[in-house]
């Protein structure tokens, strides 16, 4: 027995009624969003960064707060590196959305296994900063399947066996989490080394994240 929800309405002549088109307004928004993401590669290339982005899947699977945070490390070493672009989404009605529509265009970096020295992470809470420090002694911070969604990344970088221009869906050096959607420009390498790392991030995830010597507190200044 067919329910009313599954019934296809018919015209008086017996033919099925045509499906309702979403309309040009929605198609226009989709095209505008695609154009905005596709425009990022030129800006990044002009800045000397070997990262190009296109419309793709979200870098993280949770609603971001929309508050950027800073991450620094004196040294990052990783094996299995991948990088591509995407859009992060804020919760609907977030007060941090401003005029962004609740979306942030990001560069997603994935490292299969990473170590970081003298890690510092801070977020400006308005008048004070929440600061986290770790790995300042002999033991380094370690992470597996480390993923960061960034709007800015600086440092002195070196890559081994780098490949630039891959289709993101074919990336294989960083494991399954290091693959993006089909048709997205990306890069990958066997290893990555970044000295004097500084990132502006909107999200970070990891399979395992070990922070020896963890210190958390409030400070008048960030990292």
Secondary structure in CASP SS format (residue, H / E / C, confidence):
PFRMAT SS
TARGET T0000
AUTHOR 0000-0000-0000
METHOD secondary structure of the structure
MODEL  1
X C 1.00
X C 1.00
X C 1.00
X C 1.00
X C 1.00
X C 1.00
X C 1.00
X C 1.00
X C 1.00
X E 1.00
X C 1.00
X C 1.00
X C 1.00
X C 1.00
X C 1.00
X E 1.00
X C 1.00
X C 1.00
X C 1.00
X C 1.00
X C 1.00
X C 1.00
X C 1.00
X H 1.00
X H 1.00
X H 1.00
X H 1.00
X H 1.00
X H 1.00
X H 1.00
X H 1.00
X H 1.00
X H 1.00
X H 1.00
X H 1.00
X H 1.00
X H 1.00
X H 1.00
X H 1.00
X H 1.00
X H 1.00
X H 1.00
X H 1.00
X H 1.00
X H 1.00
X H 1.00
X C 1.00
X C 1.00
X C 1.00
X C 1.00
X C 1.00
X C 1.00
X C 1.00
X C 1.00
X C 1.00
X C 1.00
X C 1.00
X C 1.00
X C 1.00
X C 1.00
X C 1.00
X C 1.00
X C 1.00
X E 1.00
X C 1.00
X C 1.00
X C 1.00
X C 1.00
X E 1.00
X E 1.00
X E 1.00
X E 1.00
X E 1.00
X E 1.00
X E 1.00
X E 1.00
X E 1.00
X E 1.00
X E 1.00
X E 1.00
X E 1.00
X E 1.00
X E 1.00
X E 1.00
X E 1.00
X E 1.00
X E 1.00
X E 1.00
X E 1.00
X E 1.00
X C 1.00
X C 1.00
X C 1.00
X C 1.00
X C 1.00
X C 1.00
X C 1.00
X C 1.00
X C 1.00
X C 1.00
X C 1.00
X C 1.00
X E 1.00
X E 1.00
X E 1.00
X E 1.00
X E 1.00
X E 1.00
X E 1.00
X E 1.00
X E 1.00
X E 1.00
X E 1.00
X E 1.00
X E 1.00
X E 1.00
X E 1.00
X C 1.00
X E 1.00
X E 1.00
X E 1.00
X E 1.00
X E 1.00
X E 1.00
X C 1.00
X C 1.00
X C 1.00
X C 1.00
X E 1.00
X E 1.00
X E 1.00
X E 1.00
X E 1.00
X E 1.00
X C 1.00
X C 1.00
X C 1.00
X C 1.00
X C 1.00
X C 1.00
X E 1.00
X E 1.00
X E 1.00
X E 1.00
X E 1.00
X E 1.00
X E 1.00
X E 1.00
X E 1.00
X E 1.00
X E 1.00
X E 1.00
X E 1.00
X E 1.00
X E 1.00
X E 1.00
X E 1.00
X E 1.00
X E 1.00
X E 1.00
X C 1.00
X C 1.00
X E 1.00
X E 1.00
X E 1.00
X E 1.00
X E 1.00
X H 1.00
X H 1.00
X H 1.00
X C 1.00
X C 1.00
X C 1.00
X C 1.00
X C 1.00
X H 1.00
X H 1.00
X H 1.00
X C 1.00
X C 1.00
X C 1.00
X C 1.00
X C 1.00
X C 1.00
X E 1.00
X E 1.00
X E 1.00
X E 1.00
X E 1.00
X E 1.00
X E 1.00
X E 1.00
X E 1.00
X E 1.00
X E 1.00
X E 1.00
X E 1.00
X E 1.00
X E 1.00
X E 1.00
X E 1.00
X E 1.00
X E 1.00
X E 1.00
X E 1.00
X C 1.00
X C 1.00
X E 1.00
X E 1.00
X E 1.00
X C 1.00
X C 1.00
X C 1.00
X C 1.00
X E 1.00
X E 1.00
X E 1.00
X E 1.00
X E 1.00
X C 1.00
X C 1.00
X C 1.00
X C 1.00
END
